[in-house]
């Protein structure tokens, strides 16, 4: 009996240890609050904000700060057995222009992404590697890469593989047409359509898409060298169905009017600066406050997008809120608007970035569709998008 009790206690201790490790790795490093507002100290089921400094007044499960600033506190769970120190950032409320318009996206990478190899390839590059230099000279696009390889002779490649930077030797092969080739397939650009999420007039920065632009075959995110967002219109919609996501087909408006630059391609979307004045704005100039992730709740909400009816608000339901998981999948939502379901079957490609509105505030943006249930999908918290936008300001 004592052995069984000892084993049981040991198992509980091991579970607590593993939970503590998971807790430490999965929780955010930073919590955002709005000054002058009360917020719940509960950030998830069983996870609470505690150890608050005096500047953050706490009472009856709420926390508030009169002034913006940076503080430290603790997240606790599992009866206090798991603890994590976090930064509490108190910011002034921000009003954002609401997006919802379709925009065309053109992106040029910094370097070329390897998407395949031929049998005769004589180098150790792998699919997903980014080649950013040849013999020490920067490579910006395919033409630079091809010209450097065609010179023949052994070459040195500057390669970015994940977070590591490597120098790789390579030997081009002289082909029957008289040109030297390395035997790798590469991609240097991306283009498509997405939806504008917001414009912050104070900083001049916009946010769109809600997720990063990745190379389609390798999943590697394009490093930005230059890019633009262009004025676009809906040319057609392919309805989504179970197992086959639909899509919006976009067409650039005559003259491909450039609306803004792309300065950052992050997990939480693309960000840049708008060109021209308010007349060039792709938003409707309506403003709403941005809500922190802690204010998002299960219940009715709206998304704003253009699927052929112009910029329109459609009803959705927020089914789940998760502040502890993927930065781009914190909100699970379901399309409930019969008009939108009739037009698109649910969430389709091109709707990514559609702002999510709840209780008179922008709370997030649509990011992904559930392939086996196109009426449902995920959203990113607007708080996460604004944090990324600071790097593009």
Secondary structure, 3 states (H helix, E strand, C coil): CHHHHHHHHHHHHHHHHHHHHHHHHHCCCEEEEECCCEEECEEECCEEEECCCCCCEEECCEEECCCCEEEEEEEEEHHHCEEEEEEEEEECCCEEEECCCEEEEEEEEEEEEEEEECCCCCECCCCCCEEEEECCEECCCHHHHHHHHHCCCEEEEEEEECCEEEEEEEECEECCCCCEECCEEEEEEEEEEEEEEEEECCCCEEEECCCCCECCCCCCECCEEEEEEEEEEEEEEECCECCECCEEEEEECCCCCEEEECCEEECCEEEEEECCCHHHCCCCCCEEEECCHHHCCCEEEEEEECCCCCCEEEEEEEEEECCCCCCCCCEEEEECCHHHHHHHCCCCECCCCCEEEECCEEEEEEEEEECCEEEEEEEEEHHHHHHHHCCCC
